[in-house]
Amino acid sequence: MQTSKVAAAYDRWAPIYDMVFGRVFREGRSDAIKVANAIGGRILEVGVGTGISLPGYARGTKLYGIDISDKILDKARERVKAQKLANVEAIEVMDAEALTFEPASFDSVVAQYVITAVPNPERALDEFARVVRPGGEIIITTRLGAGKGLRGSIEKLLMPVTSRLGFRTEFPWERYENWAARNGTVELVERRPLPPLGHFALVRYRKLSGDVK
């Protein structure tokens, strides 16, 4: 997967994204937003897409939305304007693997159905850990691959197709475990199955206190 090809894929998704994915991922979005609202403060949503999540955040929060696709962000900008979402600081094109923010800039980082869509997921996760403050959270909704067995084999077979569509089918939980152990600045708070079919999960990491990496 390459960043330019992912951006092009989501440019194509822009006109129909809400119709295709809105209902399917509604529960996961809602659960992630509830966690971020409970933390409050300044929230970075990575992969904000059409801005479908933005109206759900508490008005007392401050939101910064980024995505790799400018065309899909046009939908988010329209939503912010139409719904007068004054708590949205900015909607900006940015690469999840190379965030331009200073360390500890956010109280939480929300990444909904994004990790399996970036070319280098662990690099993006490192960036999330860098820009969230100590005690803050990285809140992820994500597809979890089987890793082995029949389902794992099918996921591997589908990868050439789904990569062109802008996401991975093959992404086992072990990749999160290995990343957290290597990064060393986060601790797992929660891992909870989400619909459809339990192939997705809400995953939360808390940034540990101490030196900001």
C-alpha positions as MATLAB code, in Angstrom:
seq = 'MQTSKVAAAYDRWAPIYDMVFGRVFREGRSDAIKVANAIGGRILEVGVGTGISLPGYARGTKLYGIDISDKILDKARERVKAQKLANVEAIEVMDAEALTFEPASFDSVVAQYVITAVPNPERALDEFARVVRPGGEIIITTRLGAGKGLRGSIEKLLMPVTSRLGFRTEFPWERYENWAARNGTVELVERRPLPPLGHFALVRYRKLSGDVK';
ca = [
       0.000    0.000    0.000;
       1.189    3.516   -0.887;
      -0.045    6.797    0.570;
      -0.859    8.286   -2.839;
      -2.893    5.230   -3.812;
      -4.782    5.247   -0.503;
      -5.598    8.935   -1.024;
      -6.829    8.200   -4.552;
      -8.976    5.324   -3.273;
     -10.695    7.547   -0.713;
     -11.147   10.305   -3.271;
     -13.242    7.746   -5.129;
     -15.123    6.766   -1.960;
     -16.005   10.395   -1.125;
     -19.408   10.647   -2.901;
     -20.766    7.404   -1.404;
     -18.769    6.926    1.813;
     -21.587    7.790    4.239;
     -24.082    5.613    2.377;
     -21.742    2.591    2.270;
     -20.122    2.790    5.711;
     -22.389    5.033    7.777;
     -24.744    2.445    9.203;
     -22.240   -0.427    9.258;
     -19.800    1.386   11.543;
     -22.304    3.497   13.501;
     -21.962    1.600   16.799;
     -18.167    1.690   16.700;
     -18.160    5.416   15.982;
     -20.593    6.056   18.821;
     -18.537    4.068   21.328;
     -15.308    5.831   20.368;
     -16.933    9.254   20.621;
     -18.322    8.475   24.087;
     -14.840    7.660   25.353;
     -13.361   10.822   23.822;
     -16.176   12.957   25.249;
     -15.545   11.536   28.725;
     -11.897   12.586   28.463;
     -12.816   15.972   27.004;
     -10.384   18.696   26.044;
      -8.695   18.737   22.648;
      -9.326   15.792   20.332;
      -7.519   14.804   17.154;
      -9.572   12.645   14.815;
      -7.300   10.901   12.333;
      -9.096    9.774    9.197;
     -12.002   12.127    9.834;
     -13.261   11.422    6.309;
     -16.588   13.081    5.534;
     -16.842   14.310    9.124;
     -19.611   11.848    9.888;
     -18.447   11.626   13.529;
     -18.017   15.336   14.185;
     -21.592   16.192   15.292;
     -21.412   13.495   17.981;
     -18.630   15.133   19.988;
     -19.544   17.275   22.977;
     -19.637   20.966   22.107;
     -17.221   21.660   24.955;
     -14.450   19.733   23.194;
     -12.065   21.143   20.613;
     -11.733   19.048   17.453;
      -9.014   18.837   14.846;
      -9.798   16.567   11.898;
      -7.263   15.235    9.416;
      -7.339   12.882    6.449;
      -5.156   12.029    3.478;
      -7.918   12.680    0.917;
      -8.782   16.314    0.163;
     -11.920   15.365   -1.751;
     -13.357   13.450    1.178;
     -12.451   16.370    3.457;
     -14.569   18.670    1.280;
     -17.547   16.696    2.611;
     -16.330   17.263    6.176;
     -15.945   20.993    5.585;
     -19.489   21.157    4.196;
     -20.781   19.316    7.275;
     -18.978   21.662    9.672;
     -20.433   24.688    7.918;
     -23.963   23.304    7.528;
     -24.208   22.161   11.162;
     -22.334   25.166   12.568;
     -19.834   23.032   14.469;
     -17.967   25.860   16.149;
     -15.854   23.447   18.225;
     -14.014   22.223   15.107;
     -10.635   23.978   15.045;
      -9.573   22.801   11.614;
     -10.054   20.214    8.886;
      -6.753   19.560    7.163;
      -4.994   17.205    4.767;
      -2.273   15.415    6.711;
      -0.483   12.080    6.648;
      -1.199    9.956    9.743;
       2.379    8.692    9.579;
       3.877   12.209    9.751;
       1.758   14.408   12.007;
       2.883   18.033   12.163;
       1.801   18.622   15.779;
       4.046   19.131   18.776;
       4.306   16.302   21.331;
       1.462   16.078   23.869;
      -0.809   18.373   21.808;
      -4.038   16.440   22.396;
      -6.028   14.928   25.241;
      -7.063   12.071   22.978;
      -6.444   10.768   19.478;
      -9.369    9.039   17.787;
      -8.694    6.809   14.777;
     -11.818    5.146   13.425;
     -11.296    2.363   10.884;
      -7.985    3.984    9.896;
      -5.123    1.781   11.066;
      -5.718   -0.902    8.443;
      -5.894    1.789    5.741;
      -2.463    3.400    6.213;
       0.622    1.991    4.465;
       2.716    1.764    7.674;
       0.340    1.248   10.620;
       2.991    1.053   13.325;
       4.479    4.361   12.194;
       1.052    5.989   12.483;
       0.547    4.480   15.942;
       3.908    5.894   17.028;
       2.725    9.313   15.885;
      -0.523    8.976   17.845;
       1.463    8.123   20.970;
       3.734   11.091   20.405;
       1.019   13.741   20.058;
      -1.274   12.580   22.895;
      -0.522   13.919   26.370;
       0.536   11.655   29.260;
      -2.655   10.295   30.789;
      -4.548   10.851   27.537;
      -5.843    8.081   25.296;
      -5.511    6.682   21.806;
      -9.007    5.469   20.890;
      -9.146    3.107   17.933;
     -11.901    1.291   16.108;
     -10.292   -1.301   13.914;
     -10.634   -4.433   11.897;
      -8.870   -7.384   13.503;
      -7.754  -10.167   11.210;
      -7.838  -13.794   12.221;
      -4.140  -14.287   11.548;
      -4.555  -18.015   10.867;
      -7.104  -20.684   10.000;
      -9.609  -20.532    7.147;
     -10.571  -16.921    7.818;
      -6.912  -15.904    7.941;
      -6.282  -17.611    4.597;
      -9.251  -15.831    3.028;
      -8.042  -12.487    4.377;
      -4.643  -13.020    2.771;
      -6.251  -13.940   -0.542;
      -8.386  -10.781   -0.474;
      -5.470   -8.434    0.221;
      -4.650   -7.603   -3.435;
      -8.277   -6.547   -3.960;
      -8.890   -4.690   -0.696;
      -5.546   -2.866   -0.931;
      -6.743   -1.265   -4.152;
      -9.922   -0.236   -2.325;
      -7.829    1.443    0.377;
      -7.760   -0.999    3.305;
      -6.324   -4.282    4.594;
      -8.222   -7.433    5.443;
      -5.166   -9.072    7.010;
      -4.250   -7.375   10.322;
      -4.026   -9.677   13.372;
      -4.156   -8.480   16.987;
      -0.516   -9.457   17.449;
       0.531   -6.406   15.463;
      -1.018   -4.145   18.106;
       0.577   -6.162   20.906;
       3.997   -6.038   19.284;
       3.707   -2.321   18.580;
       2.721   -1.440   22.176;
       5.581   -3.521   23.589;
       8.099   -1.876   21.280;
       6.793    1.665   21.689;
       6.860    1.438   25.468;
       4.881    4.632   26.187;
       1.352    3.209   26.278;
      -0.735    0.678   28.171;
      -3.799   -1.207   26.939;
      -6.988   -0.014   28.634;
      -9.660   -1.878   26.688;
     -10.224   -4.248   23.805;
     -13.904   -4.854   23.031;
     -15.559   -6.573   20.034;
     -17.705   -4.465   17.716;
     -20.156   -5.358   14.951;
     -20.361   -6.521   12.275;
     -19.660  -10.161   13.125;
     -17.097   -9.340   15.815;
     -14.435   -8.773   13.137;
     -13.864   -5.267   14.510;
     -12.915   -3.941   17.930;
     -12.712   -0.843   20.096;
      -9.102   -0.616   21.284;
      -7.922    1.956   23.839;
      -4.383    2.789   24.907;
      -3.454    5.231   27.663;
      -0.277    7.289   27.368;
       1.950    6.612   30.330;
       3.293    9.423   32.495;
       6.937   10.325   32.213;
       9.085   11.641   29.421;
       7.176   12.476   26.253;
       8.542   10.412   23.389;
];
